[in-house]
């Protein structure tokens, strides 16, 4: 009998189909960081030693990546936009990244989680523009799909062992908070911040019953009506601090060379920061778009367990990253680039920087880590009033 694996995933995963007519091999032509796993590196050494000339080792990532050499396309791409290595040696010769993209798989306990990364424009359009809240499901996956001929690889969730069996119910609760459409996006993040703060308390002396009560409380309509308004009133949004923070944030995350390379993008973000009333209206108008981004990013990146730090620090990094994304999308709209294609391309640019490597996410986390009281940072970022 073929072995099967349990997956928790958004329903869109099984609906996804690669469409080259929409992206024109986008993943091979945007100077992305394409990771080469150890097994593929050894294959290159044995059968394609010349291919090693196109690889570069990044110490921070502890891996080799395909070096595009200043070009905007993979050096292994043919004139017909096909992979030369796959043509010569078959699809088993593909790296794990190339074989699985845009699917991302996390692993904990007996469960696996699979989602799609938004740098793929086909996936981004399907996910971000869904009018209905993203739905999730449990599925049994056969070995041949699970392993993709041995090419599958997993991101381990950094949660304590006693917590792993509860991760799915915790994620479901957090997703439910982010999909509460009676609240603004900022209000949902505030409520999520309180949830994560209480979660950290429970984890310090873990009791499963306490966790069950916490989740049940946040799912009740009474809690939404009585407790959430008190949470929101406790936040006093400081517009000047927000503007200052978002103007400074790019310099905290990106080095001078990178800022110079993408100067216009960052200038637009800084210029957009003071337009708070317009931004608030814009986010409300496109609330489903931003909700879908948040839900997908939370699930894909396994927040608040992404980095080895407190849950509150992980959540602060999550909120910071979202606010930068929100401001970037808004800045594009101010230039009258408001079509679906514009938003998808901007989401792709952002996701390529923050989800294809750990570097920029780590820098955001390091920045958030300096705030000893995460709620002080959150009150600078989030507005509780309607």
KAQUI-V459194 format. One record per run of one state. SS is the DSSP state (A for helix, B for strand, O for the rest). FROM is the first residue (numbers start at 1). TO is the last residue. If there is no record, write none. Layout:
ss/from/to
SS/FROM/TO
SS/FROM/TO
//
This chain:
ss/from/to
O/1/3
B/4/10
O/11/11
A/12/15
O/16/19
A/20/23
O/24/25
A/26/28
O/29/34
B/35/36
O/37/37
A/38/47
O/48/48
A/49/54
B/55/58
O/59/62
B/63/66
O/67/76
B/77/77
O/78/82
B/83/83
A/84/89
O/90/90
A/91/93
O/94/95
A/96/100
O/101/102
B/103/108
O/109/110
B/111/116
O/117/120
A/121/128
O/129/135
B/136/142
A/143/147
O/148/154
B/155/156
O/157/160
A/161/164
O/165/166
A/167/178
O/179/184
A/185/204
O/205/207
A/208/219
O/220/220
A/221/233
O/234/238
A/239/253
O/254/255
A/256/261
O/262/262
A/263/272
O/273/275
A/276/285
O/286/286
A/287/301
O/302/310
A/311/334
O/335/339
A/340/355
O/356/358
A/359/369
O/370/373
A/374/381
O/382/386
//
